[in-house]
Amino acid sequence: MNLLKKSKGFSLIEVLIALVILAISLLALAGLMVTTTKNNASGAQVTEAATFAQDKLEEFKVTPWANIVSGSDVRPGATGVSYTRTWTVATNGTGNIRTITININWTDKISHSIQLLSVISL
């Protein structure tokens, strides 16, 4: 008689509780995916901005000394963002060393900027 009273399997309440726990876990993971996607996009923009700054420094390496002057330009990015690149060139007292400061600014939902500083010599 005792064998007949023992039921095998899960009750409906147990299954419902398991489904609620699973649903809450999946919602948390969905929120994490949104945050991860935003962070990846932000990282791509910072990488692109740093690449534009490095490109300008590479240009200065092959530019004649007299033509290394301050300036600015706008570069369209692959991510759909426009980057404003501004560089300032300062010469030391003897004239054989120049300090170059490159600022990259861009705006997606908010304004961002990075700065790269380098020194080149004659």
Helices and strands as residue ranges (DSSP letters): H 2-5, H 12-62, G 65-67, E 71-76, E 82-91, E 97-107, E 111-121
